[in-house]
Amino acid sequence: MYDMWAEHDPAAVDGRVLLWHVITKDDASKSLCGRLLQAGRRAPVPADTEEDTPSDRYCSPCMSTVRETMAAADH
């Protein structure tokens, strides 16, 4: 299982959009897309909701890597 990392989306017009990355299993300071994860950039996830908000986005390169890894494991 992979862990996720939320940060404020730098491409968003308002700062409330979260961009989710997948953390590598062997190095918790990097995401699967190669982004260095710095504690100061980690966004707090609202505790009052367990569901994604409509403004959450997922890092496409991270998600592609997860899909490829799962597809390879099926073969």
Phi, psi and omega in degrees: 000143180259150172265156181246155181227126179254137172221161178292133183290116181293342180270353183282144178290313174259151187281010184267356181279129178263139174248122183261132175245159175259129182278137177294151182284332185262350181210102185289000179263004181227151173262168180297336179276357178097358180290134174282129184262114182253133184306325181292342180262353181291131181269137175290134178270129181304130182282343185278357179221136176258353180264155175294145173274159181300341183267359176290141174232157178243138180297118182299314178298322177298313183293324177297319179296318178298314179299316180297319180296317180291323179295319179294326180290335180285345184259000000 
